[in-house]
Amino acid sequence: MDIKTADRMIQDYLSSPEDFVIKETVDGIDVVRFVLPEEIVKYVELKQNIWRSEWNKHIEDGEQFPYVTHPEVLHLSRSITELFLEETMSRLGVSEFEQWASGKAYDVGQRVMIPDAYWLIGGFNAKLMADFLRKKGEKKKVTFRSIGTGAGVYERSIYEQFSNFSTLTTDISIHSCVISALNLEMYNVGKKSRDKISVYLVKGRAPVELLKKDRTVVVQIADCIDALKWDKEDGNSFNAVGLDNFLPYLPEAYVKETFELCLDLLKADARIQFLGLDKTRVIVGELYKIGQIIKGGCADRFKKAIEDERNRMDKEGKEFLFGYEVVYKTDSTDVIREVKTVWAGNIFDWVREYIFSFRIKDALIMNKAIKSATGLSTLSDLVISLTADHFKILKVLLEERDKEYDVVVSPGSEREDGKKVLRAATIDVK
Ligand SMILES: C[S@@+](CC[C@H](N)C(=O)[O-])C[C@H]1O[C@@H](n2cnc3c(N)ncnc32)[C@H](O)[C@@H]1O
């Protein structure tokens, strides 16, 4: 199918969409599934393939990103999320609509368009988790617990690398849960049947039966503490727990309770991983961005800036945290205004290419993506506890329980390694 036919087909479809939210009952509990119609599957597959090759052409080491999403697929996802939401609420009898941070879960899903906003979650953390689950899966069935599913970027990034396990993931917001379930369902597009996953949405307690199945994800609408307490009552246990970009929005007492419950639910030799925003703001100046795009050759020039920074750090015996090579410039109010990474250079050069080949609409779409992705750092206004402190809380709890553990990745701290936007931690618990 050519692009024009695909575009026309999707417009026709959206003008009179069918209902593709299916209700089932498992263990006496109502769940829903999204069954994507053939038109959407074909459209998404076509667009995804185009975007993957564009991405790999423009982004250095682009293949290492677990998945990419064409901007038009992101746009389509928004339209069908609205349809799904209404249907899901009526099927599951949810009367209260909750969306996180005025609909910011959409922007969270858009981070996959900007490598710097996506890499630590999808490339670094999700890879560490997928490698761990794969190794576990060599011997036994593997179960994963995730909380704060948001747009499901983290879970999907893991499944893209290893899929033979089951996941229970939770979010307090129905809006986030629907966006996440749709993103996870999109994972199946273009996959061989043996790699496909089944995605279920549930309100409240999750059917234990579903967690026994491989390649299954249950997206649960619930508060994290309630959900973890139900897990205990239902006898659920997990090989790993992932708390992606979720803990910083909770006060420390809540974080402590979450960790305590997670530790109760871990199987032997398990992994805990978490990641969160610091209170750092990034607002890339428009003038800076336009100036760089006009100048061109950004990736090469930024490489040079990074090399200089690496030499400077070498002299101080320091290393880039998480191997993430970046040069920041802050203004007098401590806001990061300039970001130099090879990938930022790649994106600027990509926009420049669009402008100079008169693809103005595409250039504007990319510019909007840069704005949404960097704008995500404004979520730092909602941050009330810090990842470096979460790490300390967890270590105290592990020591109180006399648990042996290995720190696979330490989040560091502002005192040790300066300003950072995101911090990550991975701990293996014996
Ligand atoms: C930044 S998003 C997470 C991003 C996500 N991990 C991803 O991969 O797309 C944070 C999410 O935490 C959820 N959240 C906040 N407080 C919560 C709570 N008490 N229980 C469950 N989820 C919560 C929000 O609704 C929001 O969707």
Ligand as a Chemical Component Dictionary entry (heavy atoms), coordinates in Angstrom:
data_LIG
# 
_chem_comp.id                   LIG 
_chem_comp.type                 NON-POLYMER 
_chem_comp.pdbx_formal_charge   0 
_chem_comp.three_letter_code    LIG 
# 
loop_
_chem_comp_atom.comp_id 
_chem_comp_atom.atom_id 
_chem_comp_atom.alt_atom_id 
_chem_comp_atom.type_symbol 
_chem_comp_atom.charge 
_chem_comp_atom.model_Cartn_x 
_chem_comp_atom.model_Cartn_y 
_chem_comp_atom.model_Cartn_z 
_chem_comp_atom.pdbx_ordinal 
LIG C1  C1  C 0  5.853  10.294 34.244 1  
LIG S1  S1  S 1  4.561  9.175  34.292 2  
LIG C2  C2  C 0  5.408  7.637  34.170 3  
LIG C3  C3  C 0  6.034  7.371  32.823 4  
LIG C4  C4  C 0  5.981  5.920  32.435 5  
LIG N1  N1  N 0  6.703  5.043  33.297 6  
LIG C5  C5  C 0  6.302  5.620  30.970 7  
LIG O1  O1  O 0  7.133  4.729  30.688 8  
LIG O2  O2  O -1 5.671  6.197  30.087 9  
LIG C6  C6  C 0  4.066  9.117  36.000 10 
LIG C7  C7  C 0  2.783  8.313  36.260 11 
LIG O3  O3  O 0  2.685  8.028  37.669 12 
LIG C8  C8  C 0  1.299  7.927  37.974 13 
LIG N2  N2  N 0  1.061  8.021  39.421 14 
LIG C9  C9  C 0  1.237  9.094  40.214 15 
LIG N3  N3  N 0  0.901  8.789  41.485 16 
LIG C10 C10 C 0  0.496  7.493  41.501 17 
LIG C11 C11 C 0  0.030  6.584  42.525 18 
LIG N4  N4  N 0  -0.108 6.979  43.775 19 
LIG N5  N5  N 0  -0.257 5.311  42.174 20 
LIG C12 C12 C 0  -0.133 4.910  40.883 21 
LIG N6  N6  N 0  0.295  5.715  39.883 22 
LIG C13 C13 C 0  0.603  6.987  40.175 23 
LIG C14 C14 C 0  0.693  9.086  37.178 24 
LIG O4  O4  O 0  -0.698 8.939  37.006 25 
LIG C15 C15 C 0  1.504  9.063  35.881 26 
LIG O5  O5  O 0  0.820  8.388  34.843 27 
# 
loop_
_chem_comp_bond.comp_id 
_chem_comp_bond.atom_id_1 
_chem_comp_bond.atom_id_2 
_chem_comp_bond.value_order 
_chem_comp_bond.pdbx_ordinal 
LIG C1  S1  SING 1  
LIG S1  C2  SING 2  
LIG S1  C6  SING 3  
LIG C2  C3  SING 4  
LIG C3  C4  SING 5  
LIG C4  N1  SING 6  
LIG C4  C5  SING 7  
LIG C5  O1  DOUB 8  
LIG C5  O2  SING 9  
LIG C6  C7  SING 10 
LIG C7  O3  SING 11 
LIG C7  C15 SING 12 
LIG O3  C8  SING 13 
LIG C8  N2  SING 14 
LIG C8  C14 SING 15 
LIG N2  C9  SING 16 
LIG N2  C13 SING 17 
LIG C9  N3  DOUB 18 
LIG N3  C10 SING 19 
LIG C10 C11 SING 20 
LIG C10 C13 DOUB 21 
LIG C11 N4  SING 22 
LIG C11 N5  DOUB 23 
LIG N5  C12 SING 24 
LIG C12 N6  DOUB 25 
LIG N6  C13 SING 26 
LIG C14 O4  SING 27 
LIG C14 C15 SING 28 
LIG C15 O5  SING 29 
# 
